[in-house]
């Protein structure tokens, strides 16, 4: 039987406020356990929550960015459940009236086409604390520093049909919240994580299959692996005559398997009701328009501008706009090279710089080479001071901190390109004299040997000969 996969994601993005959603306690990461949980976060008797206005503004900003309906009167509700890291016995969230309603986001598929993914809602809520299982010898430690940290939970429609589509969507949301500067997107610290709702159904069937929810996956790679292994489990189960049950499952990355955590509660089990301590949030239209005016150029708009104004390919433009920091680096580099060659700048960033960063495990904002320094390298390629091969040597020197800029390294290491046609001609003559057999083969029709001769000349000149002049002089001499 042919099976279709149906996936929806619930993404939790920790908002980049300095204080918590209902208290003035700090949200800074890395403090000693339980030093940033105040009486409000602990739900002690007699305390009252006060809503953080900045969290509301960040949620509005996200809603505007996905062209969503904004709920002018949203309500906070109590979601009742007991868990050791939730000290109040309930979580303040939003249920029937979330702050952000239906919206949409487009993703790029592997074949270059776009697909629109619906966003059902995005609501504000407080995070829980964290249970610590290591080093407690059969016991569990509770760190409540994270309790009360503001989250926006972004719930998609079940529009994704493969693990790769789910990863593309998650990456797009990750990029967007960082562009908007409402979340730092740090997965290792837990400030961006997701739950995946996964089901399968026979191709052609309209009714959805029974779904399983995979909880708290915090890397793109693990999202793809978890979904694929869960799809495989469900198909095997059904084809063996079993039935998928609605439940919450955990993904074990070490064993690459999902395992049952608990049966899935229906929403009414949480006994949602409006929080009596918090008034409804009423959005002022003037404030919405003020926030709209602060929106940055969004990823898709920036990508389209790079294609239209700079002649970049869809692939190059998509890579360069995948993060705000990378797009900023590209535009700074372009400015340093007087906007002369966007394609050259894109190639060096995507192929050389990102390759080096990936190998070193660094992000673009941690690059040892600034846009100004790389711009200096590209400027010397453009004015024929150095060849592309020499430029790679200069790049490596800058990466290692062996010089402050391209010009100083060129001077210190004597890397200036040889453009003296007489000097190049002498090297060409020597190479041809040393390789008479290859010269005869070339003249007999084996013209691909031109690459061999160019390589020999470049080797003899230690990479300093101007490649265009080398080609020109070789062709002239070999045609005689």
C-alpha positions in Angstrom: 0.0 0.0 0.0 1.1 3.6 -0.7 1.2 5.8 2.4 1.0 9.5 2.8 2.7 11.2 5.7 0.9 14.1 7.5 2.9 16.3 9.8 2.1 19.4 11.9 4.6 21.2 14.2 4.2 23.0 17.4 7.3 25.3 17.8 8.1 26.9 21.1 10.2 30.0 20.8 11.5 31.7 23.9 11.0 35.4 23.6 14.0 37.6 24.0 12.7 39.7 26.9 15.0 40.6 29.8 12.4 39.7 32.4 9.7 36.9 32.6 6.2 37.1 31.2 4.4 37.7 34.6 7.3 38.8 36.9 10.4 41.0 37.0 12.7 38.0 37.5 15.6 37.8 35.0 15.5 35.5 32.0 19.3 35.4 31.6 20.6 31.9 30.8 23.2 30.1 32.8 22.6 31.3 36.4 22.9 28.9 39.4 19.8 26.7 39.8 16.8 28.3 41.4 18.4 31.8 41.7 16.1 33.4 39.2 12.7 32.2 40.3 10.8 34.8 42.4 7.6 34.4 44.4 5.4 35.0 41.4 7.2 32.3 39.4 6.8 29.9 42.3 3.1 30.6 42.7 3.4 31.5 46.3 0.2 32.6 48.1 -0.7 36.2 47.9 1.2 37.1 44.7 -0.3 38.3 41.4 1.1 38.1 37.9 1.6 41.3 35.9 1.9 40.9 32.1 5.1 41.9 30.4 4.2 44.4 27.6 7.4 43.6 25.6 6.3 40.0 25.2 3.0 41.1 23.8 4.8 43.4 21.3 7.0 40.6 20.2 4.0 38.3 19.6 2.3 41.1 17.5 5.6 41.5 15.5 5.5 37.7 14.7 1.8 37.8 13.7 2.5 40.7 11.3 5.4 38.9 9.8 3.3 35.9 8.8 0.4 38.0 7.7 -1.8 36.6 10.4 -5.0 37.6 12.0 -4.4 39.5 15.2 -6.9 38.8 18.0 -7.8 42.3 19.3 -9.1 40.8 22.6 -7.1 37.8 23.6 -7.4 36.0 26.9 -5.0 34.1 29.2 -6.1 30.8 30.6 -5.0 28.4 33.2 -3.9 25.0 31.9 -4.2 22.7 34.9 -1.8 19.8 35.3 0.6 18.5 37.9 4.3 18.1 37.1 7.2 18.6 39.5 8.8 21.4 37.4 5.5 23.4 37.3 5.2 24.7 40.9 1.8 26.4 40.6 0.0 23.2 39.5 -1.1 25.0 36.3 0.5 26.9 33.4 -0.7 30.3 32.3 -1.3 30.0 28.5 -3.9 31.0 25.9 -6.6 28.6 24.7 -9.7 29.8 22.9 -8.6 33.3 22.2 -4.8 33.4 21.3 -3.1 36.6 20.4 -2.2 35.5 16.9 -4.7 33.7 14.7 -4.4 32.1 11.2 -1.4 33.0 9.1 0.9 31.4 6.6 4.6 31.0 5.7 6.1 29.8 2.4 9.0 27.3 2.3 11.4 26.3 -0.5 11.4 22.6 -1.5 14.4 20.7 -2.8 13.2 21.0 -6.4 13.2 24.8 -6.1 9.4 25.2 -5.9 7.6 26.9 -3.0 4.9 25.5 -0.7 2.7 27.5 1.6 2.3 26.2 5.1 -0.6 27.4 7.2 -0.1 28.6 10.7 -3.2 27.8 12.9 -2.3 30.1 15.8 0.5 31.5 17.9 -0.2 32.0 21.5 1.7 33.4 24.5 2.5 31.3 27.5 4.9 30.8 30.4 7.6 28.1 30.3 7.9 25.5 33.0 11.1 24.8 35.0 13.5 22.0 34.2 13.8 18.5 35.7 17.4 17.4 36.1 18.0 13.6 36.1 21.8 13.4 36.0 24.0 13.2 39.1 21.1 12.8 41.5 21.5 9.0 42.1 18.0 7.9 41.4 16.4 11.2 42.3 15.3 14.2 40.2 16.5 17.8 40.8 14.3 20.7 39.9 15.6 24.0 38.5 12.9 26.6 38.4 15.0 29.4 36.8 13.2 28.9 33.5 9.7 28.9 35.1 7.8 31.9 33.9 10.0 32.6 30.9 7.9 34.0 28.0 7.2 31.7 25.1 5.3 32.0 21.9 3.9 28.6 20.8 3.5 28.5 17.0 1.1 25.8 15.8 1.1 24.8 12.2 -1.6 23.3 10.1 -1.0 19.6 9.2 0.3 20.7 5.8 3.7 19.0 5.7 4.1 15.7 3.8 7.7 14.7 4.6 10.3 15.1 7.3 12.3 17.3 4.9 9.3 19.7 4.5 9.0 19.8 8.3 12.7 20.7 8.6 12.4 23.4 5.9 9.4 24.9 7.8 11.2 24.8 11.1 14.3 26.4 9.6 12.1 29.1 8.1 10.4 29.9 11.5 13.9 29.8 13.1 15.2 32.3 10.6 12.1 34.5 10.9 12.2 34.9 14.7 15.9 35.8 14.5 15.2 38.3 11.8 12.5 39.9 14.0 14.9 39.7 17.0 12.2 38.2 19.2 14.1 35.0 19.9 17.8 34.1 19.8 17.0 30.6 18.3 19.5 28.9 20.5 18.6 25.2 20.4 21.3 24.0 22.8 19.9 26.3 25.5 16.3 25.2 24.8 15.1 28.6 23.6 13.9 27.1 20.3 12.4 23.6 20.3 9.4 21.8 18.8 6.9 19.0 19.1 5.9 17.1 16.0 2.5 15.6 15.4 2.9 12.7 13.0 0.4 10.4 11.3 0.1 8.3 8.1 -2.8 7.5 5.9 -3.3 5.6 2.6 -2.7 7.8 -0.4 -6.0 9.2 -1.6 -7.7 9.0 1.8 -9.0 12.4 3.0 -9.5 11.4 6.7 -6.4 11.9 8.8 -4.8 8.9 10.5 -4.2 8.7 14.3 -1.3 10.9 15.3 1.5 10.5 17.8 3.1 13.6 19.3 6.9 13.6 19.5 8.0 15.9 22.3 10.8 18.5 22.8 13.0 17.9 19.8 15.8 20.5 19.8 17.8 20.2 16.5 16.9 20.2 12.8 18.7 16.9 12.3 16.8 15.2 15.1 13.5 16.5 13.8 14.1 14.8 10.5 15.4 11.6 12.1 12.5 11.4 14.7 9.8 11.9 12.1 11.3 9.4 9.7 11.6 6.7 12.4 8.1 7.4 13.7 6.6 7.1 10.2 8.4 3.8 9.7 7.1 2.6 13.1 3.5 3.5 12.3 3.5 2.0 8.8 5.0 -1.3 10.1 2.4 -1.3 13.0 -0.6 -0.9 10.6 0.7 -3.3 8.0 1.2 -5.9 10.7 -2.5 -5.6 11.7 -2.0 -3.2 14.6 -3.4 0.2 15.3 -1.7 3.5 16.1 -2.8 4.9 19.4 -2.9 8.7 20.1 -0.1 9.2 22.5 2.9 11.3 23.4 6.3 9.8 22.5 9.9 10.7 23.2 12.6 10.5 20.7 15.9 8.8 21.8 18.6 10.2 19.5 21.2 7.7 20.8 19.1 4.7 19.9 17.3 6.5 17.0 13.9 5.3 18.2 10.7 6.8 19.6 9.1 5.4 22.8 5.8 5.9 24.5 5.8 8.6 27.2 2.1 8.8 28.1 -1.3 8.4 26.4 -2.4 11.7 24.9 -4.8 13.7 27.0 -7.7 15.5 25.4 -7.6 19.2 25.7 -10.5 19.3 28.1 -8.5 17.2 30.6 -6.5 20.3 31.3 -9.7 22.1 32.5 -8.8 25.4 30.8 -10.5 28.4 32.3 -9.8 32.2 32.0 -7.1 33.2 34.6 -8.9 35.3 37.2 -5.8 37.3 38.0 -5.2 38.6 34.4 -7.3 40.9 32.4 -8.0 40.3 28.7 -5.3 41.8 26.4 -6.9 44.4 24.2 -4.7 45.4 21.2 -4.7 49.1 20.3 -4.7 49.6 16.5 -2.3 52.5 16.7 0.2 50.3 18.6 -0.1 47.5 15.9 0.7 50.1 13.2 3.7 51.4 15.3 5.0 47.8 15.5 4.4 47.2 11.8 6.6 50.2 11.0 9.5 48.7 12.9 9.5 45.4 11.0 12.8 44.7 9.2 13.0 43.6 5.6 11.8 40.0 5.9 13.7 36.9 4.5 11.6 36.4 1.4 11.5 40.1 0.5 15.3 40.3 0.9 15.8 37.1 -1.1 13.7 38.4 -4.0 15.6 41.7 -3.9 18.9 39.9 -4.1 17.6 38.0 -7.2 16.1 41.0 -8.9 18.6 43.7 -8.2 21.8 41.7 -8.0 21.2 38.9 -10.5 21.8 36.1 -7.9 20.4 32.6 -8.4 17.5 31.5 -6.2 19.9 29.1 -4.5 22.5 31.7 -3.7 19.9 34.3 -2.6 18.1 31.7 -0.4 21.4 30.7 1.4 22.5 34.3 1.9 19.1 35.2 3.5 18.8 32.1 5.6 19.9 34.3 8.6 19.8 38.0 9.2 23.5 38.0 10.2 24.5 36.2 7.0 22.5 38.6 4.8 24.0 41.6 6.7 27.5 40.2 6.2 26.9 39.8 2.4 25.6 43.4 2.1 28.5 44.8 4.1 30.9 42.8 1.8 29.2 44.1 -1.2 29.6 47.7 0.0 33.3 47.1 0.7 33.7 46.1 -3.0 31.7 49.0 -4.3 28.8 46.8 -5.3 30.8 45.7 -8.4 30.4 41.9 -8.4 27.5 40.4 -6.2 28.1 37.0 -7.7 31.8 37.0 -6.7 30.9 38.1 -3.2 28.2 35.4 -3.0 30.5 32.7 -4.2 33.2 33.5 -1.6 30.8 33.6 1.2 28.9 30.4 0.3 31.8 28.3 -0.8 34.8 29.5 1.1 33.7 31.3 4.2 30.7 29.1 5.1 32.8 26.0 4.4 35.5 27.2 6.8 32.9 28.2 9.4 31.1 24.9 9.2 34.4 23.0 9.5 35.3 25.0 12.6 31.8 24.8 14.1 31.3 28.6 14.1 28.4 30.9 13.2 28.7 33.8 10.8 28.8 36.3 13.7 31.9 34.4 15.1 33.8 34.6 11.8 37.5 35.4 12.3 37.4 37.3 9.0 35.3 40.4 8.9 33.4 41.6 5.9 35.9 44.4 5.5 38.8 42.0 5.4 37.2 39.7 2.9 36.2 42.8 0.9 39.9 43.7 0.7 40.7 40.2 -0.7 38.0 40.4 -3.4 39.1 44.0 -4.4 42.6 42.6 -5.1 41.1 39.9 -7.3 39.1 42.4 -9.2 42.0 44.7 -9.9 44.2 41.8 -10.9 46.7 42.3 -8.1 46.2 38.6 -7.1 44.8 35.5 -8.7 41.9 33.4 -7.2 44.5 30.8 -6.1 46.6 33.4 -4.2 43.4 34.8 -2.7 42.8 31.5 -1.0 46.2 31.7 0.6 45.4 35.2 1.8 42.0 34.0 3.1 43.8 31.2 5.1 46.3 33.7 6.5 43.5 36.1 7.6 41.6 33.2 9.2 44.7 32.3 11.2 45.2 35.9 12.2 48.5 36.3 10.4 47.7 39.8 9.1 45.3 42.6 9.5 44.2 42.9 5.9 44.9 41.6 2.4 47.3 44.3 1.3 49.6 43.8 4.3 49.7 40.0 3.6 50.3 40.5 -0.1 53.2 42.8 0.7 54.8 40.7 3.5 54.6 37.4 1.5 55.3 38.8 -1.9 52.1 37.5 -3.4 51.5 40.2 -6.0 50.3 38.7 -9.3 52.8 38.7 -12.2 51.2 40.7 -15.1 54.4 41.4 -16.9 53.8 39.6 -20.3 57.5 39.3 -20.9 58.0 37.4 -17.6 55.0 35.2 -18.2 56.2 34.5 -21.8 59.6 33.3 -20.5 57.9 30.9 -18.1 55.6 29.6 -20.9 58.6 29.0 -23.2 60.4 27.0 -20.5 57.3 24.9 -19.8 56.8 24.1 -23.5 60.5 23.3 -24.0 60.4 20.9 -21.0 57.3 19.1 -22.3 57.8 18.4 -26.1 55.7 15.2 -26.1 52.6 17.1 -24.7 53.2 19.9 -27.2 53.1 17.3 -30.1 49.9 15.7 -28.7 48.2 19.1 -28.4 49.1 20.0 -32.0 47.8 16.6 -33.1 44.4 17.5 -31.7 44.5 16.8 -28.0 43.4 20.3 -27.1 42.4 19.4 -23.5 46.1 19.5 -22.7 45.8 23.3 -22.4 44.9 22.7 -18.8 48.1 20.7 -18.2 50.2 23.6 -19.6 48.3 26.2 -17.6 48.9 24.2 -14.4 52.6 23.8 -15.2 53.0 27.6 -15.8 51.1 28.4 -12.6 53.2 26.0 -10.7 56.4 27.5 -12.0 55.3 31.0 -11.2 54.2 29.8 -7.7 50.6 30.8 -8.5 51.5 34.4 -9.2 51.1 34.5 -13.0 47.9 36.1 -14.3 45.8 33.1 -15.5 44.1 35.0 -18.3 47.4 36.1 -19.7 48.9 32.6 -19.3 46.0 31.2 -21.4 46.4 33.9 -24.0 50.1 33.4 -24.4 49.9 29.6 -24.4 47.3 29.5 -27.1 49.3 31.9 -29.3 52.5 29.9 -29.0 50.8 26.5 -29.4 49.0 27.6 -32.5 52.3 28.4 -34.3 
